Amino acid sequence: MERKQTLLAASRALTKAEIEHYQAHGWAKLDQLVSPQTVAYLLSVLRMARGTTGDRGAPPRGAGIPFFLPDHLGGGYYDEVLHPLHKMLGRNAEALLDRGNDIGMRYFDSIFLTKLPSRKQELSGTGRTDFHQDYPDWKLDRAGGMVFWIALGDYGPESGTMSFLSGSQRKGPLGSLVTWMATGRTINDLYPKLSADCPLTQAMTYKAGDATVHSDLTLHGAGLNLTGQPRQSYTVIYTLADACWTGAPALNRYEASVKAGLRPMDILDDANFPRVVD
């Protein structure tokens, strides 16, 4: 009973200033968004899988994602302990939506992300994160989703925290990071005017429980983790309630729904992508 009562206050509502900043710039810093008790629980779940150094089970360099270790842990939206967090973040996502109607939002995914110290060069998850948009890899027919990135420790630029290109959400889809990496180019090679049109923020500084939220079209990236400790976060993704799957593969994200009958251009209206409701 005590644990449930504590986690009912897992997250706070966003302020008007935070909402306005997001709508103007495509991202916002959210100080102490998540309660200390929830952060401690999230960190305990991740450490059970990755250990205190964050590298348990990490694949060798070249065998996994180069810039972080992703982990799907727990029960997602329906996790008994984390459900209050996911619902409150969903309400915040609805507050950030500036579409002109009340179409609402869906829970899309939740992932633990660990960026290992760069000195562990023999492992994946130690590289820098090239600037990219999230939307092209979600394989949805419309943009408008967003990502909450929750810090599970105190991290500054030396830990490889994110920077954003403010206003880049207004540029539309600019291609997938996968295609840029295959050619050895970066987003600035492809779109040289970006740096002039969209100011680069400084790398974020977080206290445990702080978060950022960014649009699925906002370009963001992160440098190397130059510390001796892992940079660890919990990300929760929301998308528009009327978004449809295009039919393209997306890292197994849609397999369970396809088995349940999801077809290309269907709305994601099933238990795997629940709509945020009170």
N, C-alpha and C positions, 0 to 999 in steps of 0.2 A: 504493500500500500504506500509506504513512504517513498519508494522509488518512483511510482507512477505520479504521485502528487508533485514531486520535485520536477519531473520532466514535462508535466503539463505546461510549465512556463519555459519550454525549451528555447523559444525564440521570441523576440519582440517585434512589434509592428514598425514599419518604416516611417520616417518623418516626412513631412512635406518637402523639406529641403533636399533630402536624399532622392525622393521621387523626381523632383524637378531636375536635379543634376543628371540622373540617369537618362531622362527623356531628352535632355539637351546634348549630352556627350556620349551616350551609349554605354556608360559604365558609372558606378558609384561605389565609394568606400563606405562601409557599414560598420561602425565601431561597436564592439560588444553586441553583435547581433544574436549570438548563441550563448546560452547559459554555461557557466563553468562546469556544472554537473553533466550536461550533455556533451561538452568537449571531452571531459574525462572518460565518459562512456565510449565515445567514438574512438579515442586514442587506445583504450583497452582492447577494443575489437580489432583494430589494425595491428596492435602489437602481438596479439595472439597469432596472427598470420605471418607477420614480417619480423617479429622480434624487436628488441629495443633499438637495434642499430638500423632497422628498416630494410635490410638486404637479405633476409632469410628467403631462400628460394628464388632469388633474382637470377634471370637468365644471363648467360655471358653476352658480352658486347656483340652486337650484330644479330642476335637471336630474338630480341624483343624490341619494344618501343625505345628509341634512343634517349628520350628526354624525361620519362618518368615511368614508374611501375604502377599500372592500374590494377585495382582489386575491387571486384564486386563481392561485398561481404554483407551478411545480414539479409533481412527479408524485404528490402526495398520499401516501397510506400506502405506495405502492410506490416512492417516490423513492429512488434508490440511496443517496444521502447521508443523507437524513433518516429512512430506515426504522428505524434503531436508536432514534432519538428517539421516533418514533411507537409503537414496541413498548414502550419503557420507560414512556412516559406511559400506555399502555394497561394495563400491569401496575399502575401507581399508581391508575388509575381503578378497577380491580378491588378494590384494597385499600380504597378509599374507599366502595365499595358496601356498604350495610348492610341488605340485603334478607332475610337469613336463609337463603340458599342460595347455591350457586356458579354461578348462571346465566351469569355472565361479561358481557363488554362488547364492543361493536363500535366500530371507528373510523367516525365519521360525516362529518367534514369537517375541513379545515384552511384557514385564511384569514389573510392579512396584513391588518392594520387600521392606517390612518394617520389620526390626528386632526391637521388642519392648524392653524396659528396662527389665532386668531379674527380677527386684523386683516386676513386675506385674505378679507374679507367677500364678495368677488365670486365665490368658489368654493364648491362643495359641500364637505362634510367639515370645516367650521369651527365648527359649532354645538355646543351642549351635548347630552348624551345623557340624555333623560328616563328616569326609573326604569322598569324593565320586567323581565319574565321572558323567558327564551329559549324555554321549552317551547312556548308557544302557536303559535309560528311554525314549529315543526319538523313539525307535522302527523303526530305519532305517537300511538298509542293509549294509551301509558303514559309516565309521567314516570320519572325516575331517572338521566337522563344528566347530563353535566357538561362544563364548559368550562375548559381550561387557558389562561390569558392570560399570555404570556411577554413581558417587557419587553426590547426591543432597544436600550435606552439607559437612562441615569439619569433618572428622572422623579419629580417630586413633585406635590403638589396643583396648583401653578401650571401644570402641563402638561395638566391635565384628566384626572387619573387617577380610577379607579373608587372608589366608596363602595358599601357593601352595607347592606341592612336585615336585620340578624341575626335568624335564626329565621323569616324570611318563607317559607322553603321548606315550612313546615308549614301555610301558608294555602291550599295547593292552587292550581290555575290561576286567575288573576285577570283574564284577558283579554289581548288583543294590543295592543302599542304602536301598531300601525297604526290600530286603531279609536279609541284615545284621541287620537292626533294629528289624526284627521279631525274630531273634535268640539272640539278646542282644550282638552281637559281633561288632567289628570295622574292618576296612580294615587292620589294622596292626595285628589283631588276625589271619586273613586269609592269609596274606602275610607278614610274619615277616621280610623278607629281604628288604622291601620297604624303611625303614628309613635309611638303609645303602647305598642303591643304588640311592635314590632320595632325595637330601638335602631339608630339610624343610626351607622355607623362613620365615622371620619375618612377623607378621601381618602387612598389608599395612597401610600407612597413606595417606589420601586423602584430598585435598582441593576440594570444590565444583567445578564440571566440570572436575576433574581428572577422569580417568577410568583405569580399567585393562581389558585385553582381555585374555581369556584362551581357549585352545583347548577342544573339547568335551571329550577327553581322559585324560586330566590333572586332577589329584586329587587335590581337594581344600576343605577347610573347614573354619569355623569361630567360635570364642569363644562367650561367653556371652556378651551382651551389658550391661556394668556396669555403664553407665551414666544414667542421668535422662531424656534423649531425645531419640526419635526414630532414628535408623539408616536407612536411606531411599535411595533407588537407583532405577535406570531405567535400565533394561537389554534388550538388543537386540540380537537375535540369528540368525545366518546364517548357512546354510548347503550347501553341494555340489549340483550343479545344476542337476546332474544325480542320486542323491540319491533316493532310492525307499522305499516305506512303506512296512514293512514286513507283515502287517495285524494284528499285535498285538495291543490291546487297549493302549492308551497313554493319559490319563487324558482329554478325549474328544477332543484332538487336531485335530483329523482327521474327526470328525463327518460331518462337512459341506462339506468336499471334497468327503466323501463316498456318501452323498446324491446327489452330482453332478456327481457321476460315478466312483470315485477312487476305485480301486480293489487292493488286496494284490499283491505286487511286481510291481506295477505301479510306474513310476517316478512321483514326486510331481509337475506335470506340469499343475497347474491350478491357478486361481486368488487368492486362499488362500495362496499360496506359490510362489509369483512372483519372477522371475529371475531378478537379479540386472542388469539394462541396463542404458546406458547414454540417 
